[in-house]
Amino acid sequence: METRLDRYEGAREKKLEQLKQLIKESNNIVFLGGAGVSTESGIPDFRSGEGIFNQESGLSYRPVDIISHSFFEAHPEEFYDFYRRKLCYPKARPNKAHRALVRLEKQGKLKATITQNIDNLHQLAGSKTTIELHGSVFRNYCVDCGEKYDLNFVLKGKGVPHCTKCGGIVRPDVVLYEEHLEHENIDNAVKAIKKADLLIIGGTSLTVYPAATFAQFLKSDRVVIINKSSTYLDLQAMLTIHDSIGTVLDTVISKYIPRPKKTSAKKTSGNKASETKKSDETKKPAVKKAGTKSKKKD
């Protein structure tokens, strides 16, 4: 979906140039992303026409009801049947959007990547500053003893997975509907945005709270929206681009990645020479003065 402005000749190119300039001028960028970031990796979003909420669940329940805490408690068998089929994509790989954000991070400009996704693709791409608001399917734990399990443990079994130590139910470390987000993740996200000089919001319809309200913590009006569909912030943002987030980020973020600084060869060589000289001097036998006799130990 594109705006009428985007249809004018050259409008899209001008927006991309404007975004390039904003990134160039900024040194403390924060990215806030949603399900749309991962659709180009083959993972469906939730609310679009072909999204998970508009697909047949394969059960006699609505998808939106299945991924709730109360449903998990009451119908764990049905929950895991849906969960394995619809929410886990272990073969998915990072796309251009994920890789572009890693480049921006390595350039020293991107300080935090706040994601609502649970697919681990930012980390798989190499991101070091990811804040996972809704957890990850790659982490699982026993609700009784806390023993941790990986995604493969959940996928290889059938029915409800049980802890091999105590027999308790193993559940994904993801935030279901009716559950609260981790306070630490919210605090870290808000702190990062308060320090930001540019907030890029991408691949999200901004309808899930509290992430939908995070832009209010930015101390300036430097907000960029990149999303195929409209959001409530479109008219308030400094720049809005209705396009593929992977294409946009890959276009505007430089391919340049600075190399780590190396120690000067001359300096190293000099240090080694100095150390060698000292070592040689230490090894030389002391010259006795004439007329001096060495004392024997008793």
C-alpha positions as CSV (number, residue, x, y, z in Angstrom):
1,M,0.0,0.0,0.0
2,E,1.3,3.4,-0.9
3,T,0.1,6.9,-0.2
4,R,-1.1,9.2,-3.0
5,L,2.1,11.3,-2.5
6,D,4.2,8.2,-3.3
7,R,2.6,8.0,-6.7
8,Y,4.0,11.3,-7.8
9,E,7.1,11.0,-10.1
10,G,10.2,11.0,-8.0
11,A,8.3,11.1,-4.6
12,R,9.7,7.8,-3.4
13,E,13.3,8.6,-4.4
14,K,13.0,12.0,-2.6
15,K,11.8,10.2,0.6
16,L,14.7,7.7,0.4
17,E,17.2,10.6,0.0
18,Q,15.6,12.3,3.0
19,L,15.9,9.2,5.1
20,K,19.6,8.8,4.0
21,Q,20.2,12.3,5.2
22,L,18.5,11.8,8.5
23,I,20.6,8.7,9.2
24,K,23.7,10.5,8.2
25,E,23.0,13.3,10.7
26,S,22.1,10.9,13.5
27,N,24.4,9.1,15.9
28,N,22.0,7.6,18.4
29,I,19.3,5.7,16.3
30,V,16.7,3.3,17.7
31,F,14.7,0.9,15.6
32,L,11.3,-0.4,16.7
33,G,10.1,-3.2,14.5
34,G,7.1,-5.6,14.3
35,A,6.0,-8.7,12.3
36,G,6.4,-6.9,9.0
37,V,10.2,-7.1,9.4
38,S,10.1,-10.9,9.2
39,T,7.5,-11.4,6.4
40,E,10.3,-11.2,3.8
41,S,11.8,-14.2,5.6
42,G,8.7,-16.2,5.0
43,I,7.1,-15.7,8.4
44,P,3.5,-14.4,8.2
45,D,2.4,-11.4,10.1
46,F,-0.7,-11.4,12.3
47,R,-3.2,-8.8,11.0
48,S,-2.8,-8.5,7.2
49,G,-5.2,-10.2,4.8
50,E,-3.0,-13.3,4.7
51,G,-1.9,-12.9,8.3
52,I,-2.2,-15.6,11.0
53,F,-5.3,-14.1,12.5
54,N,-7.0,-14.3,9.1
55,Q,-6.0,-17.9,8.5
56,E,-7.8,-21.1,9.4
57,S,-6.4,-22.3,12.7
58,G,-7.1,-26.0,11.9
59,L,-9.0,-26.1,15.2
60,S,-12.5,-25.0,16.4
61,Y,-11.0,-21.9,17.9
62,R,-9.9,-18.5,16.6
63,P,-6.1,-18.0,16.3
64,V,-6.3,-14.8,18.4
65,D,-7.9,-16.8,21.2
66,I,-5.4,-19.7,21.0
67,I,-2.4,-17.6,21.8
68,S,-3.8,-16.4,25.1
69,H,-2.7,-17.3,28.6
70,S,-6.1,-18.6,29.6
71,F,-6.3,-20.9,26.5
72,F,-2.8,-22.2,27.2
73,E,-3.9,-23.1,30.7
74,A,-7.2,-24.7,29.7
75,H,-6.2,-26.4,26.4
76,P,-2.5,-27.1,26.3
77,E,-2.8,-29.9,23.7
78,E,-4.6,-27.6,21.2
79,F,-2.2,-24.7,22.0
80,Y,0.8,-26.8,21.1
81,D,-0.8,-28.1,18.0
82,F,-1.3,-24.6,16.7
83,Y,2.0,-23.3,18.1
84,R,4.1,-25.8,16.3
85,R,2.3,-25.3,13.0
86,K,1.8,-21.5,13.0
87,L,4.3,-19.8,15.2
88,C,7.6,-21.7,14.8
89,Y,9.8,-21.2,11.8
90,P,13.2,-22.8,12.6
91,K,14.4,-22.7,9.0
92,A,13.7,-18.9,8.5
93,R,16.7,-16.8,7.8
94,P,17.4,-13.1,8.1
95,N,16.4,-10.8,5.2
96,K,17.7,-7.5,3.9
97,A,16.1,-5.6,6.7
98,H,17.8,-7.6,9.4
99,R,21.2,-7.4,7.7
100,A,20.9,-3.6,7.0
101,L,20.2,-3.0,10.7
102,V,23.3,-5.0,11.6
103,R,25.4,-2.8,9.3
104,L,23.9,0.3,11.0
105,E,24.8,-1.1,14.4
106,K,28.4,-1.8,13.3
107,Q,28.7,1.7,12.0
108,G,28.1,2.9,15.5
109,K,24.8,4.6,14.8
110,L,22.2,2.1,15.8
111,K,22.1,1.9,19.6
112,A,19.1,-0.4,20.1
113,T,16.8,-2.7,18.1
114,I,13.5,-3.1,19.8
115,T,11.5,-6.0,18.4
116,Q,8.0,-7.4,18.9
117,N,9.0,-10.5,17.0
118,I,9.8,-13.9,18.6
119,D,11.8,-15.5,15.8
120,N,15.4,-14.6,16.8
121,L,16.2,-13.3,13.3
122,H,17.8,-10.1,14.5
123,Q,20.3,-12.1,16.6
124,L,20.8,-14.6,13.9
125,A,21.8,-11.8,11.5
126,G,24.3,-10.5,14.1
127,S,22.5,-7.9,16.0
128,K,24.1,-7.3,19.5
129,T,21.6,-4.7,20.9
130,T,18.2,-6.4,20.5
131,I,15.5,-6.0,23.1
132,E,12.9,-8.7,22.7
133,L,9.6,-7.3,24.0
134,H,7.6,-10.5,23.5
135,G,10.3,-13.1,24.1
136,S,11.5,-15.9,21.8
137,V,10.3,-19.3,20.6
138,F,13.9,-20.4,20.8
139,R,13.8,-20.3,24.6
140,N,11.5,-22.6,26.7
141,Y,11.3,-23.5,30.3
142,C,9.6,-25.8,32.8
143,V,6.8,-24.0,34.6
144,D,7.6,-26.0,37.8
145,C,11.3,-26.2,38.2
146,G,12.5,-23.6,35.6
147,E,14.7,-26.1,33.6
148,K,15.5,-24.5,30.2
149,Y,15.0,-26.2,26.8
150,D,15.6,-25.2,23.2
151,L,13.2,-25.0,20.4
152,N,14.1,-28.4,19.0
153,F,13.0,-30.0,22.3
154,V,9.5,-28.6,21.7
155,L,9.3,-29.3,18.0
156,K,10.6,-32.9,18.0
157,G,7.9,-34.1,20.4
158,K,4.1,-34.5,20.1
159,G,1.4,-33.1,22.4
160,V,2.4,-31.2,25.5
161,P,6.2,-31.2,26.1
162,H,7.1,-32.2,29.7
163,C,10.3,-31.6,31.7
164,T,12.7,-34.5,31.7
165,K,13.7,-33.6,35.3
166,C,10.4,-33.1,37.1
167,G,7.7,-33.8,34.6
168,G,6.3,-30.3,34.6
169,I,4.9,-28.6,31.5
170,V,7.5,-26.9,29.3
171,R,6.2,-23.6,27.9
172,P,7.7,-21.1,25.4
173,D,9.4,-18.0,26.8
174,V,7.0,-15.8,24.9
175,V,4.4,-13.3,26.1
176,L,0.9,-14.5,25.4
177,Y,-2.2,-12.4,25.4
178,E,-3.4,-11.6,29.0
179,E,0.3,-11.7,30.2
180,H,2.5,-8.8,31.1
181,L,5.7,-7.9,29.4
182,E,8.9,-8.1,31.3
183,H,9.4,-4.8,33.1
184,E,13.2,-4.8,32.4
185,N,12.6,-5.0,28.7
186,I,10.1,-2.1,28.8
187,D,12.5,0.0,30.9
188,N,15.4,-0.7,28.5
189,A,13.3,0.2,25.5
190,V,12.1,3.4,27.0
191,K,15.6,4.4,28.1
192,A,17.0,3.8,24.7
193,I,14.2,5.9,23.0
194,K,14.7,8.8,25.4
195,K,18.4,9.0,24.4
196,A,17.7,8.6,20.7
197,D,18.1,11.4,18.1
198,L,16.2,9.3,15.5
199,L,13.5,6.7,15.9
200,I,12.8,4.4,12.9
201,I,9.6,2.4,13.2
202,G,9.2,-0.3,10.7
203,G,7.1,-3.4,9.9
204,T,4.4,-2.7,12.5
205,S,0.9,-1.4,12.4
206,L,1.4,0.1,15.8
207,T,-1.8,-1.5,17.3
208,V,-0.1,-3.6,20.0
209,Y,0.5,-2.0,23.3
210,P,2.7,-0.9,25.0
211,A,5.0,-0.7,21.9
212,A,2.4,1.4,20.1
213,T,3.0,4.2,22.6
214,F,6.8,4.1,22.7
215,A,7.2,7.1,20.3
216,Q,5.9,9.4,23.0
217,F,9.2,9.0,24.9
218,L,11.3,10.4,22.1
219,K,12.4,13.9,23.0
220,S,12.2,15.2,19.5
221,D,9.9,14.9,16.5
222,R,12.4,12.8,14.5
223,V,10.3,9.8,13.8
224,V,10.3,7.8,10.6
225,I,7.6,5.2,9.7
226,I,8.3,2.5,7.2
227,N,5.3,0.2,6.7
228,K,3.2,-1.1,3.9
229,S,0.0,-0.2,5.6
230,S,-1.0,3.0,7.4
231,T,-0.4,3.6,11.1
232,Y,-1.9,6.2,13.5
233,L,1.5,8.0,13.5
234,D,1.7,8.5,9.7
235,L,0.6,12.1,9.7
236,Q,2.7,13.0,12.8
237,A,5.9,11.4,11.7
238,M,8.7,13.5,10.1
239,L,8.8,11.0,7.3
240,T,6.4,8.1,6.2
241,I,7.3,5.6,3.6
242,H,4.8,2.9,2.5
243,D,7.0,0.3,1.0
244,S,9.0,-2.9,1.7
245,I,11.1,-2.4,4.8
246,G,13.8,-4.7,3.5
247,T,14.1,-2.8,0.3
248,V,14.1,0.6,2.0
249,L,16.6,-0.2,4.7
250,D,18.9,-2.0,2.3
251,T,18.8,1.1,0.0
252,V,19.4,3.8,2.6
253,I,21.9,2.2,4.9
254,S,25.4,2.3,3.7
255,K,27.1,-1.0,2.9
256,Y,30.3,0.3,4.5
257,I,31.3,-1.4,7.8
258,P,34.3,0.1,9.6
259,R,37.2,-2.3,10.3
260,P,38.4,-2.7,13.8
261,K,41.5,-0.6,14.5
262,K,44.8,-2.4,14.6
263,T,47.8,-1.7,16.8
264,S,50.6,0.1,14.9
265,A,53.2,-2.4,13.6
266,K,56.0,0.0,14.3
267,K,55.0,0.5,17.9
268,T,54.7,-3.2,18.4
269,S,58.1,-3.8,16.8
270,G,59.7,-1.1,18.9
271,N,58.3,-2.6,22.1
272,K,59.6,-6.1,21.1
273,A,63.0,-4.7,20.3
274,S,63.1,-2.9,23.7
275,E,62.0,-6.1,25.5
276,T,64.7,-8.1,23.7
277,K,67.4,-5.7,24.6
278,K,66.4,-5.8,28.2
279,S,66.3,-9.5,28.1
280,D,69.8,-9.7,26.6
281,E,71.2,-7.4,29.2
282,T,69.7,-9.6,31.9
283,K,71.3,-12.7,30.5
284,K,74.8,-11.2,30.4
285,P,77.1,-12.4,33.2
286,A,78.1,-9.8,35.7
287,V,81.8,-8.6,35.4
288,K,83.7,-8.9,38.6
289,K,85.8,-6.0,39.7
290,A,89.6,-6.6,40.1
291,G,90.7,-7.5,43.6
292,T,87.3,-8.6,44.8
293,K,86.9,-12.2,46.0
294,S,83.7,-14.0,45.9
295,K,82.4,-15.3,49.2
296,K,81.5,-18.9,49.6
297,K,78.4,-20.0,51.4
298,D,79.0,-22.0,54.6
